[in-house]
Amino acid sequence: MLKIFKSRFSILFSLFTLYITLSLLLRVGLLLYSVHNIDFTVANIMKILFLGFSFDITTGLFFITTYNIFLLALPKKWIGSLLDKTFTYCYCFIVLLLMYFSLMAEIPFWDEFGVRFNFIAVDYLIYTYEVITNINQSYPLPLIIGILLILIVLSFYLFQEKKFFLYSFTNKMPFLKRLIMSVSLLILTFSLGFFLKNNWADNGNNLTVNELGKNGVFSFFAAFRSNELDYGTFYPTINQRQAYLVLRKKLLQNNQHYLSKSNTEILRETEGETLIRPNIILLTIESFSAEFLKSFGNTQNLTPNYDALSAESIFFTNLFATGTRTVRGMEALTLSIPPTPGNSIVRRPDNQHLFSVATIVRNKNYHPYFIYGGDGYFDNMNNFFGGQGFDIVDRDRGNTLSEDIATKRYRIPDSEVSFENAWGVCDEDLYKQSIKYADINFEEKKPFFQFVMTTSNHKPYTFPNGKINLPQGERDAAVKYTDYALGKFIALAKTKAWFKNTVFVIVADHCASSAGKWEININKHHIPAIIYNLNQKPEKIDRLMSQIDLMPTLFGYLGWDYNTALYGKDINQTKIGEERAFIGNYRTLGLLKGDIFTQINDRKKTVQYNFDQKSGEMREDQFKNSELTNETISYYQTASERFKEGKMKEIQK
């Protein structure tokens, strides 16, 4: 074996061995960092080490494939030539750079998401401006670049000291021997690449163990290939007629009836008692977990303004985010739909003119706005909201809307920005835009609906100086600043003539983190939501809900009569015992009903757990409830099919 390192292939196998060693060290490091989320069984440790080693070998082989082909193709007489040395040194530099960068990048990614690279990393590759700027503002970029260069130089020094370059440039290995070596490596590389599947690591219910058994680079390319998952191909299904029978039964509220007897139609008429038509401002706060609030046990006094508002509002204390990303929250709050597998509908093609909350408010003659402090090009936000009839207010770095979207776009001018980071203007500046366009609509005597998306509570956690008593760059500080800006916004809104006729819905897009022991950590989806200034006695709603139910519940309080094809329900018109929450994380989907969580995944597997909300613990239920299983499948199966087949398009004009 040692002869390989003294042959023409010395550099190739040195690079490969270095990557395998570093990948193992990273895996062990992540394991120790996440030790509290791991069940230490022999099976789990074997899976982490041996399956992970298989992924590392495959990835390492792909790193050296191009150089392998070069070693085979270069004629024997050119070995050690200027061409050979130039290509080898350049290739080494590039591969070492990619190796070290990918391994180093996995550390903050794991810290934030608790997983290897996935579709989020794929998305980040697309939006380079936001991501590179965010990295620069969150981490000491010159130091990172310096460390990368030092590691590369040290690697070159090691290779030089071990004479790997000398062996590679002086060993005149005959073509036949090179052919046998190269072809053997190529066969092994592409065989492993073809047969080894990333989801082999997902055969357990412990998310951390699953992810430790993966390789970041391998997972990245697996996510790139399968960024959108077809429900019928990967998930458990039931007969379509049965699915719609279950769905139609479960969607119907006490004050609704269906407009069609067709089994596949879900359009319902909602009966209202009175018609109140206030302005509506939907504030969606970035990464605002319930655990930050005093009401849920926090003792740091991070959210005094939200805590005070909740005491004067309709306060939803048992509400869950459908996903772990902003686009999932947007999808849930606008489309009122369970989180279909793969990418959020916000990011998918052909997502214009869908039946949404905007359909309902536009039919009530509201002027809808999407107000965002960054460039709404990120995550396809502008095309999605514009496609539902919203006018766009954002920073606009020159990215255009799709030609078939006939909405207006307004740029937040530089003169109205006091502070800005990678993700957008600070919350104070953003809220001033909300006030600005509310004033405009008030003058025009037209009711408005604003979807306002904040960004300050996002890494790098920076905001204007002198606002709060915590230092920049920390999560708790960002939470406190976010709450501070909210308090200023409400105080300013109270001075406006339109305030007394304006309702504020204030909710999180998702939690600050979702990593943990299970594939889906339910308590890591628990978020606060309030309806403020409703001119109604404050109350706490502790019935189980998810984000998709929030806007239909508001419409119920307003006494609206309207047609709906939404999956969300007015909690006050939902039968006792029929409360439910939809929770997903891209590939794994679930339904929480009572204390039973029914989970389905892209391996056509169904698992049910008994869920203890206080402790967050889940215990697998050996006696599966088939009725809940069918209900869970019916929601996700029909939602996926309806979008894919165009049945979610607007049907109400």
N, C-alpha and C positions, 0 to 999 in steps of 0.2 A: 504493500500500500504506500509506503514511504517513497517508493520509486516514482510514483506519479508526481510527487512534488519536486522531483529532480529531472523532469522530462519537459518536452515541448508544451505540455499541458499544465505546467506548474502554476502559472498565473491564474488560469481558469479554475483549478481546484482550490487555490488559495482564496480566491474571491468567494467561491461556493462555501468553503469551510467557515470563512469569517462570517458570512451571512447566517449560516445555520447556528453558529455559536451565539451570535448576538441575539438572534430570534429566541433562542432558548433562555438566555438571560433576561430578556424582556418579558417573556411569559412567566418566569419565576417571579420577577419583580411585580408584575400586575397581579399575580396570584397572592403574594404577600400583602399587597395594597388592598385587595378585596377579600381578605380572609374572612371577614364577618358575614359575607354573602355566600359562602361555600359550605356545602355538606361534605366533610372529609370522609369519603368512602373510597375503598380500593378502586371501584369502577370509575368514579369521578376522576381520581388522580391518574389512572391509566388512560382515560379518555383525553384529559388535558395534555398529558405528555406525549403519548404515542400518536393520537390523531393529529395533534398539533405539529408533531415532528414530520408527519407525512405532508401536511400543508407547507411547512417550511422547506422541505426538500423540493417539492414541486415549484414553489416560488423561486427558490435559489437556482434551480435548473433553468428557469425561464430568464433569469437575470443574465446567465452566461451563454445563452443560446446563440446570439449573434456572434460572439467571440468564438464559439465552438465552430461555427460555419466558416469563419475567417481562417482559423487554424487548419481546417481541412482544405480550403480552397487555395491558400497561398502556396505557390510552388516551393519545393524544397530549397532551390537555389536562392530564394529570396528571404529565407529565414535569417533573422538578424539584420536585415537591410533597414534603411531609413524608413521605408514604408511600414515594415513590420513594427519597428519601435514606435513610430508616430501613432499608428493605429492602436497599439497595445496601451501606451501611456494615456492616450485620450479616452479609450474605452474604460480603462481602470478608473480614471477620474470621474467619468459620468456615472458609472455603476456604483462607485463608492458614494458619490453624492446622493444618488437615488436611495441607496441602502440606508445610509445614515439619516437622511431626511425623513424617509418613511418610518423608520424605527423611532426617531425622536418625536415625530408628529403624532404617533399613536399614544404617547403619554398624556398630553393635554386632551386629546379626543376621548380617551378612556376616562379621564377625570371628569369630563363634562357629561358624557353620554353613557358610560359604563359598558361600552361595546367596542368591537373592532370597527375598522372603517366599514361604512355601509352606504346606503343611498344618500345620506346626508353629506358624506364626503364627496360623492359624485356631484351633488348639487353645488357644493362649495367650489368645485373645480370650474363650474360654468360661470359663477359670479365672482370673477377674480378681483374686481375693484374692492367690493365690500370685504372679501375675505382677507386679501393682502393688507388692506388698511386696518382691519380688525386685529390681525396678527401683530402688525406694527405697533398698534396702540395697547395691546394686551400684554405683549412680551417684549423683552429687550432684543429687537431684531438684529442690531449690529453684533450683540453677544452671541446670538444663535448662529449667525453666519460665520462668526469667528470660530466658534466651537466646531462647526461643520468642516471648515478649512483645516483646523488643527487636527481633527480626526483623520481627514484624508491624507494630510502630510505624514502623520504618524503611521498610517497604513502603508504608504509608499516606503517610508523608512524601514518598517518591519520587513516588507517584501524584499527590499534591497539588502538588508542585513542577512536574511535567510537565503539570499542568492536566487530568489524565485525568478527575477528578471533575467539574470545571467543564464540560468538553466533554460528558460524559454527561448532566449535568443541564440543559444549555442547548440542546443540539442537538435541534430538533423534527423529527426524521426522520419523513417520512410513513409511514403504515401499510404501503403497498405495498412500499416499499424495505425496511422492517423485516421484512416477510413473506418477501421474497426472501432476505434475509440469514439470518434465523432458520431457515427451512425448509432452506436449503442446508446450514447447519451441522448441523441435526438429521439430515438424510439422510446426511451424511458421518459423523457420530458413530455412528449405529446401523448403518450399512453396515460401518464398520471394526470395531465391536464384534461384529457377527455373523460376519463372514468371517475376521477375524484371530484365530488360535488360538495360545495360549501355547506349545503343543508344537512350533510351527514353529521355535522357537529350539533345539529338542532334536535337530536332525538331524546333529549331530556327536558324536564320542566324547570331546571335551574338555569336561568339566563346567564349568570356569570360563568358557570362551568362550561356552558355551550360556547360562549364567546372566547374563553381562554383556550379552548380547543381549536381555535381558528388562527389564521394568519392574516394580518391586516391588509397586505397587498392583494392576496388571493381574494379576500372578502370584497375588496374594492372593485375588482374586475367582475366578480360574481354579481355585485349590485348593479354595476354598469350594464351587464347583459340582461338583468331581470328587473329593471326599474319599475315596471308595471306588471302586476300579476293577474292573470286571467282567473276569475273566481272558479268557473266551471272546471278548469283544468287541474287546479291545485287544492281546492277546498271541498269539504263534504257538502253534498247536495241532497235535496229531496225532490220528489215529483213537483213540477212547476205548479200544477193545479193545487196541490196540497199546500205549497209554500204561500200562494196567494190567498187561499182560504184562511190560513193562520194569520197572515198579515192583515187582511181586511178586518178580521175579528179583533185583533190587538190594537189597531190604529184608531178605531172608532171611539170618540169621546162621548160623554153623556149628552152633549148639546150638538151632535153632528148626525148627518145621514149621508149616504152615498148618492151621487148623482147618476150613477150607472149601475146596472145589475151585472155588468161584465165582471168576470172573476179577476181580470188583470187590470182593472181600473181602480185607482185609489183616490180620485178626486172627491172631496167631501164638502158639503155646505155646512158652515159653522153658524149657528144662530146666536145673535147677540141681543142684549137687552137695551142698551143705550149706545150712543155713538159719541165717544170722546175722541177728539182729534188733536192731541197736543203734539208739539215738536218732540222728536225722539233723538237723543244723543246716546249712541252705543259706544262706550269707552272700553276698548279691549286692551288690557294691561299686560305687557310682556312678562312672562315667567313669574306670575304672582301667585305663589302657592298659598293654600289656606294656612299652612303652618307659620306664616309670617304674622298672622293676626292674633291679637290678644284674645279674641273670642275662642280661638282654638288652642290656647295654652301658651302662646309666646309671651315671654316676660321681658323682652328687650325694648318694648315701646317703639317698634319700627314703624307702625302704621296708625298713629293717633287720629289722623283725619278719616281714614277708611273706617276705623273702629267707631268714630263718632257718627259718621254717616249711616253706618249699618244700624245704629240704634234708632234712627229716624226713618228707616226704610223697610221695604219688604226684603228680608234677609234670608237668602237660601243657604242653609247650613249643611246640606247633604247633596251637593252638586259635584259632578265629576267631568273633567275634560275628556274629550273623546280620543285625544292623541297626545303626542309629545312634541309637536312642532307648531309654529305660528300658523302655517297654512291649514293645519288640521282644525285649529280653533276657528279660523275664518270660514272654513267649509261648514263646520257645525253650526255656526251662528247665522250664516246666510242661507245655506241650502237645507239646513235642518235635516241632515241625513247621517246615518251611521258611517263610521270610517271605513270605506271600501278598501280592499287590499291594494298594496303598491303605493304609488304616489297619490297625494291628495288631488282631488278633482280640480283644485285651484291651479295645479301645475300641468294638467293634462290638456291635450288638444281638443278642439270641438267642445269647449265648455261654456260657450256663449248662449244667452237666451234660455237659461234653465229656469224652471219654476223655483222661485226663491222667496225669501222675505221681501226682497226688493219688488217682486211681482205684486205682492199684497199691498205694500205701502204706495207704490206707484198708482195702483188702482184706487187708492184713497187720495190721489192728487198730491202726494208728497214729492219733494225734490230731494233725491238721494245723493249723498256725497261719500266718497272714500277719501279720508284725510290721513296721510302717512308722512312721517318726518324724513324718510329716506327716499331713494329712487324706487318707485313702485314697479320698475322693471324686474327687480329682484323677486325671485320665486313666482314670476308671471302674475303678480298681484294686479297690476293695472289692466292687463287684458281680461283677467277674470272679472274684476269689479266693473270695468267698462262694459263688458259683455252682458252684465246684468242690469245695465242702465244707470250706473253711478257716474257722476262727474268726479274727476280725479283731482286731488290736491296733493302734490308731492314735490320733491326737490328737482326732479326732471333733469337728468344728465344727458339729455339728447336722445333717449330711447323712445321710439314711436309706438303708438298703439296699432293694433291690427286694423287693416283697412275697412273691415266690416263692422267696426265699433264706432258708432256715431255719437259718442259722448264728448264732453269738453274736458280739457286738462289744464289746470292752473298751476303754475310754478310758485313755490314758496321763494320769494325774492331774498337775495343776500342781505338786504337792508333790514329784514325782519327776523334775522337769525343772530342770536347772541352766543350760541354755543352749538357745536356740531362734532360728532365723532363718526366712526366708520359706518354706523347703521342709520344715522340721521340726526336731525336737530333734537335738542333736549326737549323733555316733555313740556316745560313751560312755553317754549316757542311753538310747539305743536298745538297746545291748547289755545294759544292766541289765534291760530288759524281757524280753529273751531269757532271761536267767538266772532272772528271776522266774517265768516260765511253765514253764521247765524244772524248777524246784523243785516247782512245783505238780503237774506230771505225775509226777515221781519219787515224790512222796508218794502219789499215786493208783495207783502201780505200773502205769502205762500208757506204752508207748513213744510218743515224740512226733516229729513232723516239722515243723520251722520253716523258713519262707521269710522271711528277714530282709533288708529292703531299706534300705540306708544312703542318706544325703543330704548329708553334710558336704562331699564332694568335688564340689560344685556351686556355681556362682556364686550368691551373692556371696563364696564361699570364706571364710566366717567360722566361728569356733569359740571355745571358752573360752580366755581368756588364760592365759599361764603354762605352757602345755603343751609347746610346741616352741620352737625358736630361730629361727623365720622369722616375718615380719610377716603380719598378717591381710590378706585380700583378694587373695592371689596364688594361682595354680593350684598351684605347687610346695608352698606352705605347706599348702594343703588336702590334698594328697596325703600329706605327711608327718604331718599330724594324723590323717588317716584310718588310716594305718599305726600310729601311736601308740595310737589307740583300739583297734585290732585286737589289738595286743600286750597291752593291759590286760585286754581281754575274755578272751583265751585264758588269761592268768595267773589271773584270777578263776575261770574255768571249771574249772581244774585243782584248785581247792580243794573242788570239789563232789563228792559221792558218785557222781553220775551221769556224771562225766567219763569214767571208764575205759570206759564202754559207750556213748560218743557219738562219732559221726563228723562231722567238719566239712568241708563242701564250700565252698571259698572261691573265688569267680569274679567277674569284672566283668560289668556289664550291657551295656556298650559302651565304645568308646574315648573319649578326651577330645575328639577332633576327627576329622572324616572328610573335610574339604575337600581338594581337590588337583586334579591334572591330568586324571584320568580320571573318567568317570561313577561308577565304583566304584573307590576306592583301597584295594586289598586289604590292604596293610600297616597301614592306618588302622582295620582291624577285628581286628588281632592283640591278643589279651587273654590274661592268665595265668589258670590254674585249678589248684587243688590239692585233693586229698583227704587230710585230715590225721587222725591218730589212728586209723588203720585196723588197727593191730596187724599191720602187714605191713612187710616190708623196703622202705625208700624206693627209688623208682625214677623215672627220667624217661621220659615217653612222648612221643616226638617224631613219632609218626604223625599225619597230617593229620586234624583233627576240627573240628566246629563246636559251638556251645553245645547243640544238640539231642542230641548224643551223650553229654553228660556224665552225666546221671542213669542212662541205661541202662548205662553203663560202671560206675557205682557199684553198681547192682544185680547186675552180673556179679561184682564183687569180693565182694559179700555172699553169693553163691551162691544167689540167689533163683530159684525156679521161679515163673513168673507168665505170664499172658496179656498180650499187648500189641498195640495198634493204633497205636503211635507210629512216627514216621518215623526217630527216632533209633536208633542201633545201639551195642552194646557194642564198643568199639574192639578189645578183646582177642579177640572172637569174629568179627571182620570179616576177610575174606580179604585177603591181601596184594594191593595194587593196586586194591582197592575203596574205599579211604579217600576221603572227599570232604568239602567244606565248602560250606555254603549261605551266601551273602552277598547282601544287598539294601539298597536305599535308598529305599523307598516306590514308585518307578515302575520302577526298573531292578533286575533280578534276575539272579543268576548262580550257577554251580556251578564250584568249583575242584576239579580232579582232577589229581593230578600237577602238572605245570607248565603245564597248559592251563586257562584260565578261559573258560567259555562264558557269554555274557551275552545276555539277552533283554530287550526293553523294550516299552512300550505303543504302539509304532509297528509291531508285529509284525516287528521286526528282530532278527536274530541275528548276533552278532559273537563271534569267538573270538580270544583273545590267548595268546601265550606269555608266561608270568609268571616274572620273576626275583625270588625272595623276598628275596635279600640287598639288592638295589638298589631293589626295589619297582617297577621298570620293567616296562611291558607293551608288547609289540609285536604288532600285529595279524597274525594268521595267515591267509595267503591260501588255505591248503589246509585247508578246514574238515573237522573230524572229525564225520561225520553221526551216528555212534553216540553220541558225547557230546552232540550237539545233541538227539537224541531222548531221551536220559536226562534232560537238564536240563528239557526241556519236560514230560516225564512226571511228574517230581516236583512241579513247580509247578502244572501243569494239574490233576492229581488232588487235590492238597491244596486248591486253590481250590474245585474242584467238591464235594469232600467236605464242606467247611464250609458252602457255599451250600446244598447239598441235605440238610443235617442228618445226614450219615453219620458225622460225628465225635462224635455223641452217645455217652454211655456205653453199652456193650453188655455190661459185666461187672458183676455185682452181688455 
